[in-house]
Amino acid sequence: MPRKVAFSHRQKREQLLRKRAIKRGDIEDTPTTHSDRRRNPRVQHSLADSAVVESARKLQSAFVKLPKEFLQQTTLLSASLPLPRPIPSQAAVWLDATPAVAVRDDDTSQLTCPRRPKWRYNMSKKEVENNEEGLFKKWIDQTDALVDAWAEPDVPSTADSPDQIEAESMPRAPTTFERNLEVWRQLWRVVEISQIVLILLDSRCPLLHYPPSLAAYLASPQLSRKRTILVLTKVDISGPARADAWARYFQHRYPSFRIVQVETYAEKVVSSGRRAYEPYLPSTFRQKFVDALRDTHAELLQAPEHIRDDPEKLAAWKPSVKRDVDWDSVLNARGGKVGLAVGGAAAPRAKGSGEHEEASAEHAVHEEDVDLDFLTVGLIGQPNVGKSSLLNALFGVQKVTASKTPGKTKHFQTLFWTSDVRLVDCPGLVMPNLVPMETQVLTGILPISRVSAVSLCVYNAAQLLPLERIFALEHPGLQSAPEADKRTWRGPRPQTERGRSAPPWTAMDVLIAFAVKKGWKTARAGRPDINRAGNYILRMLAEGKIRWAFWPPDTPLETVEAQHEPGLGIWIPQGNEADFDISEGEHDVQPEVDATDSEEDEVEEISDESEDGEDESDVDNGTHPLVSAGTSRFAALQLGADGDEDEDNDN
C-alpha cells in the first residue's frame, strides 16, 4: 500500500475553504472517479477555484497580537494575586464590575465604525476600492491613537506617601477590533440594502455588543432612513429577570427603538444520554418579533413630518419600502419551503440615475423608481450574538451554518423568509470599543483558540464568578499530605488538633486544580495542563454551559441580592444544584451544526499552535506556556509523547 502524502496546515485550510465555496454554490463540485483514487492523481485547480479560495482567505478576521512580555507578566501575576472572596454584590452590575469600561465621554464620542465613501456609477472598481482603502487606513490610524491613549495606565502620585509601596495589580489587555477591510465591506453592503436593521445583542451583557461606535455609525445622516430594532438574544441563559431589566434599560435610553427578546434553541433527547439542541423559537417570542417588524414597517410607510406639512410634497411622496406585506404568512412561515438562498446585486441601480450623478448606495437603493419587490431586513452584530441561530429558529430548520466558533459567517447571506420579506445575515464584526480584551473573551466575541493570555482571561472570569465553587475544586495547597511531626517527647505526646486553614485562591490555583481534577497533564513534563484547563473553562463560559449574566448599570444592590445568595457574582446557578458537573464529557452537549464547523475549528487551533511555536519545556523552567494549547471538545488533537501530529489527506 503506498504511503500517504503529507498534508500541511495550509493545504488543509484551502481544502476546507473550497468545501464551503462548493456548499454556497460559488463553484461546482468535481466528482472524483474511481480511477483518480489509485495513484496520487494531479488535482487540476482552475483559476475560478483559486479566486474563490483567495476571496475566502481575505475574509479572515485580523486582530492585534499581544507582546510576549505582557503574557509573561500576566502569567506571573495570576499566580500571586489573590482573588476577592466572597465576590461583592456590585460585581454583578455591568459598569461597576468593569471599571475599565467607564471611560471619558470625549474618548467614546470619537469612536465610530468606518463609513463607505461616496461613489458614482461611472467610477471604475479600482477607483472605488482605492477610495475605500484610503479612508479605511485613515480610520485605522485614528482608532489606534484613541485606543493607545486609553490603554496607557494612569500612574498615581506617591509624593504624599513616599514610604508606601505600590501594590501589584493585573494590567488590562488592549482592546481588539476588526482590522480587515473586506469584513467591513460586508457590513456596508448589508446596511445599504436593508430598510430595517436588527441589532442583535447578547442579553448577558448587551452594552458590550452595542458600543458607542456602532451607535454613532447608525445615527449618521446617511442612515437616517433606516429603522432599528434591538433584539436581546439568549434570554434562556440570562433568565427573565435580567432580560427584562435590560429591556427596560434600553427602552429608557433609546425610546425610539423597539426592543424584543428571543431564544433560539430547544433541548431534545438523543441517544447515549447526550444532550443536543435544535433551532426553535417559541410562539410567544415569534409573535412579538413579527409584531415589531410589522409596526416598524408601518412607520416606514408614513411620510416624514416635514413632508406631511406640505400638501404638494405629500401628494408626490412615495414610500421607500414595499407597501403590501402579508404578515400572517410571515408569522406562520417555517420549514423547508422558506429560507431559500438568493443572489443578485447588493445595490440595484436606479432607472433614472445618470453617469454624472453622485450618490451613495443608500440613495441609489431608495430612489422612487426602483422596483420594491420585497422588504429587506438586515441582521448585524458582533460575533457569537446568535445571528445565524436566529435565522435557523425563524425558519424552523437548519438553513444557515451556526457554530460555537465566533465569526463563523464570513460572507453576508441573503435568504427569503417569504416572498415579501428578505433577510440578510451579516458576518459578525468586533466593533471598536474601549473594553479590555479579557472582557471580550468572556463574552465569546473572540475565538478562544486564538487567545494567548489564558491566565489573564481566567483571572478576569474568576473575579466575577466563583469558579472553584462551580467546579467543586480542591485547593492545590491542601492536596499534599501534612508533614509529620518529628519532635520527641519525654512524656505522652500532647493531642492537639491542627487545622489547616484554606489558603487564598488565585487564578493559577483554579487552573491547576481544574487540570488535576480532569486528569490533564502535559505530554513531556507531566505537569497539570493549565492551558487546556483554561481553554476549556473559557469555552464553557462563552458557550453558555455555565450560566451567567450582568445586571444593567445603576441596578440597586437589593435587587441583585434578592435573586441569589451573596458571593455569586454574575453566576446563575441552575436549579438547586450549586456545583457544575465537571465529569460531564466534552461532547455531551451537541448543537446541530454542520460537520465542516468542527473541521475548520480543528484546523484553526492547529494553525495557531504551529505559528506560535511554544514548547512545553517552559513548564520545566518554572513558567507556564504562554499560548493556548487547549483542545476543549476536540479530544482528537491531543499531542503524543513526541509532540507530533499526523494528518491524513481527505481528498
C-alpha positions as CSV (number, residue, x, y, z in Angstrom):
1,M,0.0,0.0,0.0
2,P,1.5,3.4,-1.0
3,R,2.5,5.8,1.8
4,K,0.0,8.6,2.4
5,V,1.1,12.0,1.1
6,A,1.9,14.6,3.8
7,F,-0.9,17.2,4.2
8,S,0.2,20.6,5.5
9,H,-2.0,23.0,7.5
10,R,-2.2,25.4,4.6
11,Q,-3.4,22.7,2.2
12,K,-6.0,21.6,4.8
13,R,-7.3,25.2,5.2
14,E,-7.5,25.6,1.4
15,Q,-9.4,22.3,1.2
16,L,-12.0,23.4,3.8
17,L,-12.4,26.8,2.2
18,R,-13.1,25.1,-1.1
19,K,-15.7,22.8,0.6
20,R,-17.5,25.9,1.9
21,A,-17.4,27.5,-1.5
22,I,-18.9,24.4,-3.0
23,K,-21.6,24.4,-0.4
24,R,-22.5,28.0,-1.0
25,G,-22.7,27.3,-4.7
26,D,-19.8,29.6,-5.7
27,I,-18.1,26.8,-7.6
28,E,-19.1,23.4,-8.9
29,D,-18.1,20.2,-7.2
30,T,-15.9,18.0,-9.4
31,P,-16.9,14.3,-8.8
32,T,-14.0,12.0,-8.0
33,T,-13.9,9.0,-10.3
34,H,-12.6,5.5,-9.3
35,S,-9.5,5.8,-11.4
36,D,-8.5,9.1,-9.7
37,R,-8.1,7.3,-6.4
38,R,-5.5,4.7,-7.5
39,R,-2.3,6.7,-7.8
40,N,-1.9,10.2,-6.5
41,P,-3.8,12.0,-9.3
42,R,-2.9,15.5,-10.1
43,V,-5.6,17.8,-8.9
44,Q,-6.4,20.4,-11.6
45,H,-7.4,23.7,-9.9
46,S,-9.0,26.2,-12.2
47,L,-8.5,29.9,-12.0
48,A,-12.0,30.2,-10.7
49,D,-11.3,27.9,-7.8
50,S,-8.2,29.8,-6.8
51,A,-10.1,33.0,-6.9
52,V,-12.8,31.7,-4.6
53,V,-10.2,30.4,-2.2
54,E,-8.3,33.7,-2.2
55,S,-11.6,35.6,-1.7
56,A,-12.5,33.4,1.3
57,R,-9.0,33.9,2.7
58,K,-9.4,37.7,2.5
59,L,-12.4,37.5,4.8
60,Q,-10.4,36.1,7.7
61,S,-10.6,38.5,10.7
62,A,-7.4,40.2,11.7
63,F,-6.6,41.2,15.3
64,V,-3.6,42.6,17.2
65,K,-1.2,40.0,18.8
66,L,-0.2,40.6,22.4
67,P,3.5,41.0,23.2
68,K,5.5,38.3,24.9
69,E,6.5,40.5,27.8
70,F,2.8,41.2,28.6
71,L,2.0,37.5,28.5
72,Q,4.8,36.7,30.9
73,Q,3.8,39.4,33.3
74,T,0.1,38.4,33.4
75,T,1.1,34.7,33.9
76,L,3.2,35.5,37.0
77,L,0.6,37.9,38.4
78,S,-2.2,35.3,38.0
79,A,-0.2,33.0,40.3
80,S,0.3,35.6,43.0
81,L,-2.7,38.0,43.1
82,P,-5.4,36.6,45.4
83,L,-9.0,36.5,44.2
84,P,-11.6,38.5,46.0
85,R,-13.7,36.1,48.1
86,P,-16.5,36.5,48.7
87,I,-17.3,38.2,45.5
88,P,-19.0,41.6,46.2
89,S,-22.6,42.1,45.0
90,Q,-21.7,45.1,42.9
91,A,-19.6,42.9,40.7
92,A,-22.8,41.7,39.1
93,V,-23.6,45.2,37.8
94,W,-22.1,45.9,34.4
95,L,-20.2,49.2,34.8
96,D,-19.4,48.5,38.4
97,A,-17.9,45.2,37.6
98,T,-15.8,46.5,34.7
99,P,-14.3,49.9,35.8
100,A,-12.1,49.9,32.7
101,V,-15.2,50.4,30.6
102,A,-16.2,53.6,32.4
103,V,-14.1,56.0,30.2
104,R,-14.3,59.6,29.4
105,D,-17.1,60.8,27.2
106,D,-14.8,62.6,24.8
107,D,-13.0,59.3,24.1
108,T,-16.1,57.3,23.4
109,S,-17.7,60.0,21.3
110,Q,-14.8,59.9,18.8
111,L,-15.1,56.1,18.3
112,T,-17.1,55.1,15.2
113,C,-17.2,52.4,12.6
114,P,-15.7,53.2,9.2
115,R,-18.2,54.5,6.6
116,R,-18.1,53.7,3.0
117,P,-17.0,56.8,0.9
118,K,-19.3,58.3,-1.7
119,W,-19.1,56.8,-5.2
120,R,-20.6,57.3,-8.7
121,Y,-21.9,54.8,-11.2
122,N,-19.3,55.8,-13.7
123,M,-16.4,55.1,-11.4
124,S,-14.3,52.0,-12.0
125,K,-13.9,49.2,-9.5
126,K,-10.3,50.2,-8.9
127,E,-11.2,53.8,-8.1
128,V,-13.9,52.7,-5.6
129,E,-11.5,50.3,-3.9
130,N,-8.7,52.9,-3.7
131,N,-11.1,55.4,-2.1
132,E,-12.2,52.7,0.4
133,E,-8.7,51.6,1.2
134,G,-7.5,55.2,1.8
135,L,-10.4,56.1,4.1
136,F,-10.0,52.8,6.0
137,K,-6.3,53.4,6.6
138,K,-7.1,56.8,8.0
139,W,-9.8,55.3,10.2
140,I,-7.4,52.6,11.5
141,D,-4.8,55.3,12.4
142,Q,-7.3,57.4,14.3
143,T,-8.8,54.5,16.1
144,D,-5.4,53.1,17.1
145,A,-4.5,56.5,18.5
146,L,-7.6,56.6,20.7
147,V,-7.0,53.0,21.9
148,D,-3.4,53.7,22.7
149,A,-4.3,56.8,24.7
150,W,-6.9,54.8,26.6
151,A,-4.6,51.8,27.3
152,E,-1.9,53.9,28.9
153,P,-2.2,53.3,32.7
154,D,-2.6,56.3,35.0
155,V,0.4,56.4,37.3
156,P,-0.7,57.6,40.8
157,S,1.3,60.2,42.6
158,T,3.3,59.0,45.6
159,A,4.6,62.3,46.8
160,D,2.3,62.4,49.8
161,S,3.4,58.9,51.0
162,P,6.9,58.1,49.8
163,D,7.2,55.1,52.1
164,Q,4.1,53.5,50.6
165,I,4.8,50.5,48.3
166,E,2.6,50.4,45.3
167,A,0.5,47.2,45.3
168,E,0.7,44.9,42.3
169,S,-2.3,44.9,40.0
170,M,-3.2,42.9,36.9
171,P,-2.7,45.1,33.8
172,R,-5.5,45.2,31.3
173,A,-5.0,43.9,27.8
174,P,-5.5,46.3,24.9
175,T,-8.9,46.2,23.2
176,T,-9.4,44.4,20.0
177,F,-11.4,45.3,16.9
178,E,-11.8,44.2,13.3
179,R,-8.9,45.4,11.2
180,N,-9.8,43.7,7.9
181,L,-11.4,45.9,5.3
182,E,-13.0,43.0,3.5
183,V,-15.1,42.2,6.6
184,W,-16.2,45.8,7.0
185,R,-17.3,45.8,3.4
186,Q,-19.8,43.1,4.2
187,L,-21.4,45.4,6.8
188,W,-21.6,48.2,4.3
189,R,-23.4,46.1,1.8
190,V,-25.9,44.7,4.3
191,V,-26.8,48.1,5.7
192,E,-27.1,49.6,2.2
193,I,-29.7,47.1,1.0
194,S,-31.7,46.9,4.3
195,Q,-34.7,49.0,5.2
196,I,-35.0,47.6,8.7
197,V,-31.8,46.8,10.7
198,L,-31.9,44.3,13.5
199,I,-29.1,44.8,16.1
200,L,-28.6,41.5,17.9
201,L,-27.4,41.9,21.5
202,D,-26.4,39.1,23.8
203,S,-28.7,39.5,26.8
204,R,-25.8,38.5,29.2
205,C,-24.1,41.9,28.6
206,P,-25.9,43.9,25.9
207,L,-24.0,47.1,26.3
208,L,-20.8,45.4,25.2
209,H,-22.5,44.4,22.0
210,Y,-23.9,47.9,21.3
211,P,-20.8,50.1,21.7
212,P,-20.7,53.8,21.1
213,S,-19.0,53.3,17.7
214,L,-22.0,51.3,16.4
215,A,-24.5,53.8,17.8
216,A,-22.6,56.6,16.1
217,Y,-22.5,54.7,12.8
218,L,-26.2,54.0,12.8
219,A,-27.0,57.6,13.8
220,S,-25.2,59.1,10.8
221,P,-27.3,61.2,8.3
222,Q,-26.7,58.7,5.5
223,L,-28.6,56.0,7.5
224,S,-31.4,58.3,8.7
225,R,-33.9,56.4,6.6
226,K,-33.2,53.1,8.3
227,R,-35.3,51.8,11.2
228,T,-33.5,49.9,14.0
229,I,-34.8,47.1,16.3
230,L,-32.8,45.9,19.2
231,V,-33.0,42.1,19.7
232,L,-31.9,40.6,23.0
233,T,-30.8,37.0,22.3
234,K,-30.0,34.1,24.7
235,V,-32.6,35.1,27.2
236,D,-32.9,31.4,28.2
237,I,-29.3,31.8,29.6
238,S,-29.6,35.2,31.2
239,G,-33.0,34.5,32.7
240,P,-36.2,36.6,32.6
241,A,-35.3,38.9,35.4
242,R,-32.1,40.2,33.9
243,A,-33.5,40.2,30.4
244,D,-36.5,42.3,31.4
245,A,-34.2,44.6,33.3
246,W,-32.0,45.1,30.2
247,A,-35.1,45.7,28.1
248,R,-36.3,48.5,30.4
249,Y,-32.8,50.0,30.4
250,F,-32.6,50.2,26.6
251,Q,-36.2,51.4,26.3
252,H,-35.3,54.3,28.7
253,R,-32.0,55.1,26.9
254,Y,-33.3,54.7,23.4
255,P,-37.0,55.5,23.4
256,S,-37.3,55.5,19.6
257,F,-36.1,51.9,19.3
258,R,-38.2,48.7,19.6
259,I,-36.7,46.0,21.9
260,V,-37.6,42.3,21.6
261,Q,-36.4,39.2,23.3
262,V,-35.7,35.8,21.7
263,E,-34.4,32.4,22.5
264,T,-33.3,30.3,19.6
265,Y,-32.6,26.7,20.8
266,A,-34.6,23.9,22.4
267,E,-33.1,20.8,24.1
268,K,-34.0,17.5,22.6
269,V,-33.4,13.9,23.6
270,V,-30.7,12.0,21.8
271,S,-29.1,8.6,22.3
272,S,-26.3,7.6,24.8
273,G,-27.6,10.2,27.3
274,R,-26.2,13.1,25.4
275,R,-27.9,16.5,25.0
276,A,-28.5,18.2,21.7
277,Y,-30.2,21.4,20.7
278,E,-32.3,22.2,17.7
279,P,-33.3,25.5,16.2
280,Y,-36.6,26.6,17.9
281,L,-38.3,29.9,18.6
282,P,-41.3,29.8,21.0
283,S,-44.5,31.1,19.7
284,T,-44.6,33.9,22.2
285,F,-41.2,35.3,21.1
286,R,-42.1,34.7,17.5
287,Q,-45.3,36.8,17.8
288,K,-43.5,39.7,19.5
289,F,-40.7,39.6,16.9
290,V,-43.1,39.7,14.0
291,D,-45.2,42.4,15.6
292,A,-42.1,44.6,16.0
293,L,-41.3,44.1,12.3
294,R,-44.9,44.9,11.4
295,D,-45.0,48.1,13.4
296,T,-41.6,49.3,12.1
297,H,-42.8,48.6,8.5
298,A,-45.9,50.7,9.2
299,E,-43.7,53.6,10.3
300,L,-41.7,53.4,7.0
301,L,-45.0,53.8,5.1
302,Q,-45.7,57.1,6.8
303,A,-44.2,60.3,5.3
304,P,-41.7,62.3,7.3
305,E,-43.0,65.3,9.3
306,H,-41.5,67.9,7.0
307,I,-43.3,66.3,4.1
308,R,-46.6,65.9,5.9
309,D,-46.7,69.7,6.5
310,D,-46.5,70.4,2.7
311,P,-49.6,69.1,0.8
312,E,-47.8,69.2,-2.6
313,K,-44.8,67.2,-1.4
314,L,-47.1,64.8,0.4
315,A,-49.1,64.1,-2.8
316,A,-45.9,63.3,-4.7
317,W,-44.2,61.3,-1.9
318,K,-43.8,57.6,-2.2
319,P,-42.6,55.2,0.5
320,S,-39.1,53.7,0.1
321,V,-40.3,50.2,1.0
322,K,-42.8,47.6,-0.3
323,R,-46.3,48.7,0.6
324,D,-48.2,45.3,1.0
325,V,-46.6,42.6,3.1
326,D,-48.6,39.5,4.2
327,W,-47.6,39.4,7.8
328,D,-49.8,36.4,8.6
329,S,-47.7,34.4,6.1
330,V,-44.5,35.7,7.7
331,L,-45.7,34.6,11.2
332,N,-46.6,31.1,10.0
333,A,-43.7,30.6,7.6
334,R,-41.4,27.8,8.6
335,G,-40.0,24.5,7.4
336,G,-38.3,23.6,4.1
337,K,-40.3,26.0,2.0
338,V,-38.7,29.1,3.5
339,G,-35.1,30.3,3.7
340,L,-34.2,30.0,0.0
341,A,-30.8,31.5,-0.7
342,V,-30.8,34.1,-3.5
343,G,-28.3,36.1,-5.3
344,G,-28.4,39.4,-7.2
345,A,-27.0,42.8,-7.0
346,A,-26.4,44.2,-3.5
347,A,-27.4,47.7,-4.5
348,P,-29.5,47.7,-7.7
349,R,-29.1,50.7,-9.9
350,A,-32.0,53.1,-10.2
351,K,-33.6,53.6,-13.5
352,G,-33.1,57.3,-13.7
353,S,-29.5,57.5,-12.5
354,G,-27.2,59.3,-14.8
355,E,-23.5,58.8,-15.4
356,H,-22.6,62.0,-13.6
357,E,-25.0,61.5,-10.7
358,E,-23.1,61.4,-7.4
359,A,-24.8,59.3,-4.9
360,S,-24.1,56.7,-2.2
361,A,-25.6,53.2,-2.3
362,E,-28.2,54.2,0.3
363,H,-29.6,56.9,-2.0
364,A,-29.4,54.7,-5.0
365,V,-31.5,52.0,-3.4
366,H,-34.2,54.3,-2.2
367,E,-34.9,56.1,-5.4
368,E,-38.6,56.2,-6.1
369,D,-38.3,54.4,-9.4
370,V,-36.5,51.4,-8.0
371,D,-38.7,48.2,-8.1
372,L,-39.6,47.4,-4.5
373,D,-40.5,43.7,-4.7
374,F,-39.8,42.8,-1.1
375,L,-38.9,44.2,2.4
376,T,-35.3,43.7,3.3
377,V,-34.3,43.1,6.9
378,G,-30.6,43.0,7.8
379,L,-29.1,41.3,10.9
380,I,-25.9,42.8,12.2
381,G,-24.0,42.4,15.4
382,Q,-20.7,41.2,16.9
383,P,-19.6,37.6,16.7
384,N,-21.4,35.0,18.9
385,V,-24.5,37.0,19.4
386,G,-26.7,34.5,17.6
387,K,-27.5,36.0,14.2
388,S,-27.3,32.7,12.3
389,S,-29.0,30.9,15.1
390,L,-31.9,33.3,15.0
391,L,-32.4,32.7,11.3
392,N,-32.5,28.9,11.8
393,A,-35.0,29.4,14.6
394,L,-37.2,31.6,12.4
395,F,-37.1,29.0,9.6
396,G,-37.5,26.1,12.0
397,V,-34.8,24.1,10.1
398,Q,-31.1,24.3,9.6
399,K,-30.7,26.9,6.8
400,V,-27.6,28.8,7.9
401,T,-24.4,27.3,9.3
402,A,-24.2,28.1,13.0
403,S,-21.1,27.3,15.0
404,K,-19.7,27.7,18.5
405,T,-16.7,29.5,16.9
406,P,-17.3,33.3,16.9
407,G,-17.3,34.8,13.5
408,K,-18.3,31.6,11.6
409,T,-20.2,33.6,9.0
410,K,-17.7,35.3,6.7
411,H,-19.9,36.5,3.8
412,F,-23.3,38.1,4.0
413,Q,-26.1,35.6,3.2
414,T,-29.4,36.6,1.6
415,L,-32.5,34.4,2.3
416,F,-36.2,34.8,1.7
417,W,-38.4,34.4,4.7
418,T,-41.4,34.7,2.5
419,S,-41.9,36.2,-1.0
420,D,-42.4,39.6,0.7
421,V,-39.6,39.6,3.3
422,R,-35.9,39.1,2.6
423,L,-33.4,38.5,5.4
424,V,-29.7,39.3,5.1
425,D,-27.3,37.8,7.6
426,C,-24.2,39.9,8.1
427,P,-20.9,38.5,9.3
428,G,-20.1,39.3,12.9
429,L,-17.7,42.2,13.4
430,V,-15.8,43.2,16.5
431,M,-16.7,46.8,16.8
432,P,-14.3,49.4,18.2
433,N,-14.9,49.8,21.9
434,L,-12.8,50.8,24.9
435,V,-13.2,47.4,26.6
436,P,-10.3,45.1,27.7
437,M,-9.6,42.0,25.7
438,E,-10.3,39.7,28.6
439,T,-13.9,41.1,28.8
440,Q,-14.3,40.4,25.1
441,V,-13.1,36.8,25.6
442,L,-15.6,36.3,28.5
443,T,-18.5,37.2,26.2
444,G,-17.3,35.0,23.4
445,I,-16.5,37.8,20.9
446,L,-13.0,36.5,20.1
447,P,-12.2,32.9,19.1
448,I,-10.9,31.0,22.2
449,S,-8.3,29.2,20.1
450,R,-6.7,32.5,19.2
451,V,-6.4,33.7,22.8
452,S,-2.8,33.6,24.1
453,A,-3.4,35.3,27.5
454,V,-5.3,32.4,29.0
455,S,-4.3,33.1,32.6
456,L,-5.3,36.8,32.3
457,C,-8.8,35.8,31.0
458,V,-9.3,33.2,33.7
459,Y,-8.2,35.8,36.3
460,N,-10.9,38.2,35.0
461,A,-13.5,35.5,35.0
462,A,-12.6,34.4,38.5
463,Q,-13.2,37.9,39.8
464,L,-16.8,37.7,38.6
465,L,-17.6,34.0,39.2
466,P,-16.7,31.6,42.0
467,L,-15.1,29.1,39.6
468,E,-13.7,27.0,42.5
469,R,-17.3,26.5,43.8
470,I,-18.8,26.0,40.4
471,F,-16.4,23.1,39.6
472,A,-16.1,21.9,43.2
473,L,-12.4,22.3,43.2
474,E,-9.9,21.5,45.9
475,H,-7.2,24.0,46.5
476,P,-3.8,22.6,45.3
477,G,-2.2,23.7,48.6
478,L,-4.5,21.3,50.5
479,Q,-3.9,18.3,48.3
480,S,-0.5,17.5,49.7
481,A,-0.2,15.4,52.9
482,P,0.8,17.4,56.0
483,E,4.4,17.0,57.2
484,A,4.9,14.5,60.0
485,D,5.9,15.9,63.4
486,K,9.4,14.5,64.1
487,R,9.8,16.0,67.5
488,T,10.3,13.7,70.5
489,W,8.5,14.0,73.8
490,R,9.6,12.7,77.3
491,G,6.1,12.3,78.4
492,P,2.9,11.4,76.4
493,R,2.6,13.3,73.1
494,P,0.1,16.1,73.5
495,Q,-3.0,15.7,71.4
496,T,-3.6,18.9,69.5
497,E,-5.9,19.5,66.6
498,R,-4.0,21.3,63.9
499,G,-6.5,22.5,61.4
500,R,-5.1,23.6,58.1
501,S,-6.6,26.9,57.1
502,A,-7.5,27.2,53.4
503,P,-5.1,29.5,51.6
504,P,-6.5,32.2,49.3
505,W,-7.4,31.2,45.8
506,T,-5.5,32.6,42.7
507,A,-6.3,32.2,39.1
508,M,-3.4,29.8,38.7
509,D,-4.7,27.7,41.6
510,V,-8.0,27.4,39.8
511,L,-6.3,26.3,36.6
512,I,-4.1,23.7,38.4
513,A,-7.0,22.3,40.4
514,F,-9.2,22.0,37.4
515,A,-6.5,20.2,35.4
516,V,-5.8,17.9,38.3
517,K,-9.5,17.0,38.7
518,K,-9.8,16.4,34.9
519,G,-6.5,14.4,34.8
520,W,-5.0,16.6,32.2
521,K,-1.2,16.6,32.2
522,T,1.4,17.9,29.7
523,A,3.0,15.3,27.5
524,R,6.6,15.8,28.4
525,A,6.8,17.2,31.9
526,G,3.7,15.6,33.3
527,R,2.6,18.8,35.0
528,P,-1.1,19.9,35.1
529,D,-2.0,21.2,31.7
530,I,-3.2,24.7,32.7
531,N,-3.6,25.9,29.1
532,R,-6.0,23.1,28.3
533,A,-7.9,23.8,31.5
534,G,-8.1,27.5,30.8
535,N,-9.2,26.9,27.3
536,Y,-12.0,24.6,28.5
537,I,-13.2,27.0,31.2
538,L,-13.3,29.9,28.8
539,R,-15.2,27.8,26.2
540,M,-17.9,26.8,28.8
541,L,-18.3,30.4,29.8
542,A,-18.6,31.7,26.3
543,E,-20.9,29.0,25.1
544,G,-23.3,29.3,27.9
545,K,-22.7,25.9,29.6
546,I,-22.1,27.9,32.7
547,R,-24.9,30.4,33.0
548,W,-24.0,34.0,33.9
549,A,-25.3,37.5,33.1
550,F,-24.7,41.1,34.2
551,W,-27.3,43.4,35.6
552,P,-27.8,46.8,33.9
553,P,-26.0,49.9,35.3
554,D,-27.4,51.6,38.3
555,T,-29.3,48.4,39.4
556,P,-29.9,48.5,43.2
557,L,-27.9,46.0,45.2
558,E,-31.1,44.9,46.9
559,T,-32.4,43.7,43.6
560,V,-29.2,41.8,42.9
561,E,-29.1,40.1,46.3
562,A,-32.8,39.2,46.1
563,Q,-32.2,36.9,43.2
564,H,-29.4,34.7,44.6
565,E,-27.3,34.4,47.7
566,P,-24.4,36.8,48.1
567,G,-21.0,36.0,46.8
568,L,-22.0,34.5,43.5
569,G,-21.1,37.5,41.3
570,I,-22.6,37.1,37.8
571,W,-23.1,33.3,38.2
572,I,-26.6,32.0,37.8
573,P,-26.9,28.5,39.4
574,Q,-29.1,26.0,37.7
575,G,-31.9,25.0,40.0
576,N,-30.8,23.7,43.4
577,E,-27.6,22.2,42.1
578,A,-24.8,24.6,43.1
579,D,-21.8,22.9,41.6
580,F,-21.2,22.3,38.0
581,D,-20.9,18.6,36.9
582,I,-17.2,18.6,36.0
583,S,-17.4,14.9,35.0
584,E,-19.7,15.9,32.1
585,G,-18.0,14.9,28.9
586,E,-16.7,17.3,26.4
587,H,-19.1,16.0,23.7
588,D,-22.2,15.7,25.9
589,V,-23.8,18.9,24.6
590,Q,-24.0,18.8,20.8
591,P,-25.6,21.7,18.9
592,E,-26.8,20.9,15.5
593,V,-24.2,22.4,13.3
594,D,-22.6,21.5,10.0
595,A,-19.8,18.9,10.1
596,T,-17.5,21.4,8.4
597,D,-17.6,23.6,11.5
598,S,-15.6,21.2,13.7
599,E,-13.1,20.6,10.9
600,E,-12.4,24.2,10.4
601,D,-12.1,24.9,14.2
602,E,-9.7,22.0,14.4
603,V,-7.5,23.4,11.6
604,E,-7.7,26.9,13.2
605,E,-6.4,25.5,16.6
606,I,-3.6,23.5,14.9
607,S,-2.5,26.6,12.9
608,D,-2.4,28.8,16.0
609,E,-0.3,26.3,17.9
610,S,2.2,25.8,15.0
611,E,2.5,29.5,14.4
612,D,3.3,30.4,18.0
613,G,5.8,27.6,18.3
614,E,5.8,27.5,22.1
615,D,7.3,24.3,23.6
616,E,6.3,22.6,26.8
617,S,9.8,23.0,28.1
618,D,8.6,26.3,29.5
619,V,6.9,24.3,32.3
620,D,10.1,22.8,33.4
621,N,11.7,26.2,33.8
622,G,9.0,27.3,36.3
623,T,6.9,29.3,33.9
624,H,3.8,28.2,32.1
625,P,3.2,28.1,28.3
626,L,2.0,31.4,27.0
627,V,-0.1,30.1,24.2
628,S,-3.3,28.4,24.5
629,A,-2.8,24.7,23.7
630,G,-6.2,23.7,25.0
631,T,-8.4,21.5,22.9
632,S,-11.7,21.6,24.8
633,R,-14.1,19.5,22.8
634,F,-11.5,18.4,20.2
635,A,-10.1,15.4,22.0
636,A,-8.6,14.0,18.8
637,L,-6.0,16.8,18.8
638,Q,-4.1,15.6,21.8
639,L,-0.3,15.6,21.3
640,G,1.6,12.4,21.7
641,A,4.8,11.9,23.6
642,D,6.8,13.1,20.7
643,G,4.6,16.2,20.2
644,D,3.8,15.4,16.6
645,E,0.6,15.0,14.8
646,D,-0.3,13.0,11.7
647,E,-3.0,14.3,9.4
648,D,-4.5,12.4,6.6
649,N,-5.4,13.7,3.2
650,D,-9.2,13.8,2.9
651,N,-9.1,14.1,-0.9
